[in-house]
Amino acid sequence: MSPAAAAKIHWFARLEHRFHVWRERRARRRGRSVTVVPFPGYGGSGWVRVVGRVLIVPPSPASRRPERVGVRGWRSFASIPISFASVRVQIGGRSHDVVADRGGVIDTVLEADLEPGWQTFTISVEGQQPIEATAYIVADDTRFGVVCDVDDTVMVTALPRPFIAAWNSFVVNEHARTPVPGMAVLLDQLRRDHPGAPVIYLSTGAWNVAPTLRRFLSRHLFPAGAMLLTDWGPTHDRWFRSGREHKTTNLRRLAEQFPDMQWLLIGDDGQHDESIYAQFQQEHPSSVAGVAIRRLLPAEAVLAGGRTPGVPHQPGQTPWVSAQDGAGLRKKLSEVGIIDSPS
């Protein structure tokens, strides 16, 4: 990086980078090695979006004490990201060398000819044993997909309230996290009614919690899907990344990557999902099959710091429904023809 480019980076980002470099050197002196933590990605005809993170992971007491179940949230944030690590991806019979970003995150699109459905490939770093990764490849004739928020949409977290967010992220055991009633059934029916439809979990949560989130979704029978999370750290020009920008950017990216697809956008009224989805609907009306908003219960709204004000959208163009749980959303979505009537 040139001195001029480095000078433009926010001072807190430079400080964070130095701190992580110090932690990395200290961990390596102790004999700890680097690994890759892959996250589920997605792709289309001739390409794959590969997502993961390069880390030095602290040893887990749970591995030495089999009787322990669950993981405290803070352990997810104790890993050490490896900045600008060189990573090798073996996919579709080809080898690609990519470089992680300053936070150790791998997020790149690679050429690969893979069959539709879930496919596997490997990622390796520094000569370590290759790690198996997965990606869902969307068939060319697929015309429907699902984008679903996580916090307070599939998992009750009350994320907007900073203290509650910290408690849920750093303290609460993963087995204590509560699924939103009926949401797993709703997403499962969407997959059954629209065979081949991709499910993409788009969240402002940190990449650190991706393994915990993946276990949560599996344990509560949510359909497997790609994960698009973010890094809570500082950016080049600000203290913290913008969750709204993260969601907006990824929605626009999906519209560009799958121009013939329509997406059902699922979120809640405790953050900015309604305004984000309304903006995306205005920008890409042909890419939106519908919007489903989960309304927070009164107690959840209090913990979350209230609900967002109602957001004007364009009625008549795409269905826009809301309910307090998955069962209510299933009923509303069946009324507008997006899913079959609940049995």
N, C-alpha and C positions, 0 to 999 in steps of 0.2 A: 504494500500500500504506500502510495506516495505521501510525502509530508503534507502536501496541499490537501489531499483527500482526508488524511488523518485529522487535520486541523478542523475540518467541517463536522466531525463526529462529536456529538454531545459529550461534555466532560464526564457525565455520570456513566455513559456507555464505555468510555475509555477506562474509567476507574473499575467498573464491573469486569471488563476484560482482563485487567491486570490482576484482579483478585482471583479470577478463575485460573489464570496462568500459574499463579502462586500455588493454588490448591492442586493443580495438575502436577506440578513439579514435586510437591510434597508427597502426593499419592504414589507417583512413580518411584520415588526414593524408597517407599515402603514396599515396593514390589507389586503394587496393584497394576493390572493391565486394562487396556481399553477394550470396549465392546460396542456393538451396534444394537440398538433397540429399534426394531422395525415397527412401523405402524401400517395398518391396512390402507392400501392405495386403490387407485382405480385407473381405467384406461379405455381406449377404443381401438378401432382398427388401425394397427401399425404403430401404436404408441402406448406408453404406460407412465402414469405419474407415480414416482417412487418417493415414499415418505418414511423418514426415520430419524434417529438421533444418535450421535456418537458420544459415549459417556464412559466415565469411570464410576462404576456402581459400588456403593459401600456394601460390605458383607451384611447379610440379613440374619438377625437372631432367629428368625423363623426357620431358617435352613438348619440350624443346630438344635432347634426345639420343635420337633414335628407336632407336638400337641398344640402349638399355637396356631390359631387360624386368624386370617385377616391381617391387614397392614395399616398402621397408623399413617395418616396422610403426610406427616412431615417427612417420612422416609423417602417419599417420592421426590422431595426437593433437596435431598442430601447428596444426590448424584452430582458428579463434576462434569460439565459439558466440555468437550474438546473442540476448541476453535479451529476452523479451517482444516479439519482432518481430511486426508485423502482416503477415499472409499472406492472399493471395486464392486460393481454390480454385475452379476452373471445372470442374464435374462434372455430367453428366447434363443439360446445358442450363441449369444454374443456377449462380449465383455466390455463394460463401460467404466471409465475412471471419472469420478465426480468429486467435488470438494464441498464439505459441509460449510455452513455459514458461521458467523462469529459465535452463535449460541450452540454450535454443534448440530444444528438441524439440517437434515438432507431433505430437500424438496425440489425435485427435478423431473423433467419429462424426457424419457428415453425412447428411442425407436425400438420396437419389438413387435413381432407378429405372433400373437397368442390367440387361442380359441376363446370364445365368449365364456363367461362364468369365472369362478374363482380359480386363479392360477398362482403357482408358486415360483419363486426365484431365490437367489441368495445374495447376501451383502456381506462383505468382509472388510476388515480394517487392520493395518499393521501386521499382516500375516497371520492373524488369528483365525480360528475355525470359522468357516462361513456360517452365517445365521440365515435361517429360512424366513422369507418374507412373503406376503400375499398381496394380491391386487385383484379387484373385480373388473373384468373386461366386459364392456357393454357391447352387445351385438349391434350391427349396423341398422337393423330394422326395429330396434327398441325406440319407443316414442314417449315413454313415461318413466319418471324417476321421482325419488323422494329425498328432500333435504330436510333434516330434522335437527332442531336445537337440542341441547342436552339439559342444561341447568334449569330446573323448574318446568321442563317439558317432558322429559323421560325420568329425571331423577330430582327429587325434592332437595334443593340446596339453599334457597333464599339467597342467591349469590350477590345481588346488588348491594346488600347491606355489608359494609366492609368487615365489621367484627364477625358477623355470621359467616361470611365468605372465608375469613381466616380460620375460624373454628372448623368448618367443614373441610377445608383444604389441608390443614396441617395437623388437626387433632383427631377428628372422628375416624374410628375404625371403619374400613371399607364395608364390612358386613352390617354396619349400622345405618348405612345409607338407604333411603326409602325410594322405591320406584313410584312414579305417578300411576295411580290405578287405571288399568285398562289400556295404557299406551302400548305395551308389548303386544297385546291382542290386536290393536289397531294396525300397528306396523306389519305384523305378520299377515293380516288379511290383505293389506295393500300389496304385499309381495305375491300372495296367492292369486289375487284378482288381476294382477299385472305381471305375468311371468317374465322374468328377465330384467325387471325394473331394478336399477341400482338404488341402494339406500346410503346416503351420505350424512354422517353426523357432523354438523357444522357448529362448533362451539367456541366461545371466547375463553374456555378453560385452557390451562397451561399444558404444554406437551408433557410436562413431568407426570401428570396424572393419567396419561393415556393407557398405561398397563392396568391401572386400577379401574379405569372406565371400561376397558375391554372385558375385564373379569366381571364387573357389575352387569354389563349388558348380557353376557353369556349366562350368568347365574340366574338372571330374571327373564330369560328366554326372549330377549329382543333379537330380531334378525341381525345377522352379521352385516357390517357395512364399512365403507371407507371412513376414516377419521381425519377431520381437518380442524386442528386445534391451533393455538398460537403460543408465543413466548411472552411471558409477563415482563421480561426485562426491558431496559431502555432501548430506544432506537437511535439512529444517527442524529435525530433532531428533537427528541422529546424524552421526558422522564419515563413514560410507559407507553406501550403499544396501544393503539386504539382498537377496542373490540368491535366497534361499529365498522371501522374501516376494514378489519379482517373479514367480517362477514360479507360486506358489500363487494370487496375485491374478489372473493371466492365465488360468489353468486355470478358476477359478471364473467369470471373465467369459465364457469360451467356453461353459461350461455354461448360463449365463443367456441368451446370445445365440442359441444353437442347442439349445434344450431337447429336440428330437427326435433329436439326433445322438448317436452313440457314437464315442469317440475311441480309437485305438490309441496308447498312450503309450510312446515309445521313449526310453531314457536309458542311463546307465551306472552302475557301482557305485563310481565314484571320487569322487562328490560326494554330494549328498543326493537324487538322483532317486528312489531306491526309497522313501524315507520320504515325499517329497512326493507321489508317485503313490499310495502306500498311503493317505495322508490324504485325497486327492481321491477315491479309490475309496470310502472310508467315507462321505464327505459326499455324493457324487453317484454312487451305484452304477449307476444307469441310463445314465450318460454315459460309461462306460468299456467299450470293446469288448475290451480286453486290455492287458497290459503286457509290453514286451519290453526286457530289460536286457542291455546289452553288458558282459560281464565283462572287466576290464582284464587284459592279459597281466602276468605277474609283474614284468617290467622296468618296464612302464608304471605299475604299482601303486606301485613303489618311488619313481619320480619324482613321482608324484602324492601321495605321503605316505601311501600305504596305501589299502585299500578301506574303505568304510563297512560297519558290521556288518549282518548280514542283518536285514531288516525284516519283522516279521510282517504278513501280508496275509490276506485272506479267501478261502481256497481254495474252489473249487467255484462261485463266483459269476462270475468272469471269468478267462480264461486268463492265466497269469503265467509267462513263459518267460525263459530266459537262455542266452547262448552268448558265445563270445569274438570272433565276427565276424559280418558280415552273412549269410554262407552258413549258419552255424549257426542264426541267428535265423530265416532263411527256412525251414529244415527244421522247426524247432520250431513256427513259426506255421502251417505247412501241416498239421502233425499235429493242431492244434487247430481247423483249418478257417477261419482268418482269411484265408489266401491259398491259391491252388491249389498243388499239389505242384510243386516246382522241376523244370524240364525237364532 
